[in-house]
Amino acid sequence: MMTHQMAITKTMTDRVEEKDKLLYVSLGLDENKKVSEDELYKKCRELLDRSSVALKDYALKINTHKFVLGLSGGLDSSFVAIAARGALKMMGDDEKNLILVTLPGFGTGKTTFSNSLALIESVNATHINIDIKDVAKAAMKDLNLHEDDRTTAFENIQARLRTVYLLTLANMEGALELGTGDFSESALGWCTYGGDNISMYNINALLPKTLLRATLSLIGKYERKPYLTRIAETPITPELLASNPGEEFSQKTEDIIGSYNLIDYLLYLVTVKGMEIDDAVIRAKETMRDFDGLSVNGKSYIDHYGSVFKKRYLTQGFKRLNCPYPTLTSLHF
């Protein structure tokens, strides 16, 4: 017979954590009923396969058999690279028709670049490396933007130059240039307008960050691909500013806009449940225990980053969904 305490423990064990609610909805799962890790892996693998099918269908529709992708060594571009390789296999095309481009800039670190090289080798893609530092310096000189400048202009000029290279290369190759920006980034406008928010097709448009991280982590574990596990565990960073001496990841995205666990829970409450942002922040404070005791600038962690979420969500919408994308989830703004 199950005791009262056993029933409480089972209920807590079966409970889906707040940080995973959007992930579950994205996979078509009941966000109030936890599934096994095995089942979660199967659903993530199905999502990746559906991404490949969607890309394959779009490529055939526009009559192209080549893809160009800027590879950063992070979650988003890695997911797209794997999906693109899958699409080429479905079309019966050579894996070398996937052109993965590394574009190191002022903040590119050893870890992410190493991640990129491991992924390129695994998917057997064509690799092109274009160091953008010199051309960025030339552009800054033309604009009288000092090399020691660390404003948004300094960061965005790198993102926009990368986009110019990728789109031009796609023109040269008769290829489809693939975007990587995900649902969580798009929600907060965490991208460069006229830079990485532009692409010819974006698989990730309706996929939240927590889903992409879980997918690479689980595939890395279940399919014995340790390089994917490393990518999933690498700190998320735009790598647009040079790191401090002895510190590889001095620019971390989650230090700037908040934990993606919090962001995706707020997005669940706002975009799925229809809550007002202020009410969503209050709910997060009531239910998310991971941030208890943490503070930023004299405010609780959730209050501080809840304000960042509100400001960016309400002011950065013009950057969202500016390219074709597949409807891989039920999410929407």
HUMOFEN-V108851 format. One record per run of one state. SS is the DSSP state (@ for helix, = for strand, . for the rest). FROM is the first residue (numbers start at 1). TO is the last residue. If there is no record, write none. Layout:
{{SS:FROM:TO} {SS:FROM:TO}}
This chain:
{{.:1:3} {@:4:14} {.:15:17} {@:18:26} {.:27:36} {@:37:61} {.:62:66} {=:67:70} {.:71:74} {@:75:91} {.:92:94} {@:95:97} {=:98:102} {.:103:109} {@:110:123} {.:124:125} {=:126:129} {.:130:132} {@:133:142} {.:143:151} {@:152:173} {.:174:175} {=:176:179} {.:180:182} {@:183:188} {.:189:200} {=:201:202} {@:203:206} {.:207:208} {@:209:222} {.:223:225} {@:226:233} {.:234:252} {@:253:256} {.:257:259} {@:260:272} {.:273:276} {@:277:287} {.:288:294} {=:295:296} {.:297:298} {=:299:300} {@:301:315} {.:316:316} {@:317:319} {.:320:333}}
